[in-house]
Amino acid sequence: MSSFGSWKRRGGAALAAALLALSAGAANGAGVEPTATESAFVHSINQTRDERGIAPLRLNEDLVRAARSHSKHMVDHGYFEHGPFAWRLMRFGFETGTVGENLGWRSSRQGAVSTLVEMWLRSSSHRAVLLSADFRAVGVGARIGPFKGWDRAIVVTVDFWSA
């Protein structure tokens, strides 16, 4: 989790330019419809939260755009890491509140939702993000493509926001 005040003091012009390039076209005004896989992740996350008495998350289109952008970038460039995600989310309009992010990938889409949600629950840091009552909104971006030696791996970014 990260709040924006500490992230605004880090980075530089090169980082800002790279993040701007990642978010190009993000503010096109068009609605974002989640894919079936992205919807399944949201449903599973909310079901997990509900089982523990935590309010469900509402889908936020700009968070979906940010998450999709990051998943696409990871697949296109063959890496798997968060990077400065608060900076990235700022490029999509999130400049206040607290943000969090969970990442996951599998060699195939089959069973990815349940496997990755269970993996996040077993990790204390990922579990804390997934189950934080502070978060109110979520965006999921799932990208399928060649990744880490697999032809059709799925790479998932889940971005959370407190507002």
N, C-alpha and C positions, 0 to 999 in steps of 0.2 A: 504494500500500500504506500501511497505517496500523496502528500498534499502539495499543492502547486507552489507555495511560497519558496520551498527549498529548491525546487527544480528550476525556477526562473533565474536563479543566481548562477546556474551552471551552463556550460556549453559555450557556443560562440557562433560566429557568422556562418562557418562552414556547416555546422550542425543544423542551423536554422534553414539554410538553403536546401540541404538534403531532405529535411522534413517537409518543407514546402513542396518539393518535387513529389514526395510520397503522397501528399494530400491533394495534388492537382485534380481539379474537377469535383472535389468532395462537396462543394456547396452549389451543386447544380440545381437544387430545388426539387428534384424529382423524388418521389417516394421510394423507399427501399423495401422490397419484399424479401423476407428471409427465405432461404432455400429450405427444403424439407429437413435436411441434416441440421442446419442452423436452428430451425424451430425445435427439433428434437433435443438439441443441447439445452435450449432455454427451458423447455418443458422438464427435462431431467433435473436441471439445476433448481428450478422452482419446486419440483416435487421433493427434492432432497431438503430444501429449506423448510417447506411445509411440514415435513415429518419431524422437524426439530422446533416447530413453533416460530419460525422466522418468516417475516413478510415476504411475499413473492417480489421478484424484480420485474419492472416493466421494460419492454423492448424499446430501445432508443435508436432511431434511424442513423443518427450521426455516430453513435458508438458502433453500429453495424458497419458503417463505411470505414471507420478507423480500424476495426478488427479485420475486415476483409483486406484492406490495404496492407496491413502488416503480414497477414498470412500469405498473400500473393507475393510480397517482397521476399519473405523467407524462402518460398518455393522457387521463385525466379533466381535467387542468388545463393541458394543452397546452404543457408545457415539456420540455426535454431537458438534464438535468444530474445530476451525482452528489449534490450537496448534502453534508451531513455524514454520509456513509454509515456511518462507524463508530458514530456515535450511533444511527442507525437500526437497525443490527445489534444494538446493545446491547439495544434494546427487544424483540428476538426471542431474547434469552438469551445472546448472544455477548459476554462481558465479559472474556475473556482471549485471548491469542494475537494473531495478526496477521491483518488482513482486507484484501481487495482487491476491486475491482469493475471490470467492463468493461460499457459500455453500447453499444447499437447500435440502429439502426432502418432500415427500408426501406419503400418505398411498397407493397410486397406481400410476402406470405409466400414466394412462389415464389423459390427460390434464396437465401433469406435466410441459411440456416445457413452454406453455403460462402462466401458473399460477406462476411458479418460476421466469420467466423473469419479469413479472409484479410486483411480490413481490420485486425483486431486484430494480426495477425502483422506487418503493414507499419508499425505504429506502435510506436516503441521502448517507450513507457510501457505500452501495452496488452500488448505482447509479453512484457514483464517480468512482468506479473501472470499472464498465461496460462501461461507456462512456468516459473514459480517452483516449485522443488522444495520450498519451505517449505510450500506449500499442500497440504492433504490432503483437503479437503472442498469441495464446490461445490453451489450451488443456482442454478437458472435459472428466471426468470419471463418468459414471453412473453405479451404482450397485443396483441390485434388490435382496432383501432378507428379512428375518425377522428383523424387526427394530421397536423399541418403541411400541411393542404389535401388530404390523401389520405383517401378514405373507409374503406379497410381496410388501413391501414399496420400493420406489426408493430414493436413496441417491445420490446427485450430487455434485461433486467438479468441479469448473471452475477455472483454473489457468491461469494468464495473465503474460506476460513478455514484457519488453520494447524494446528488441533488434529486 
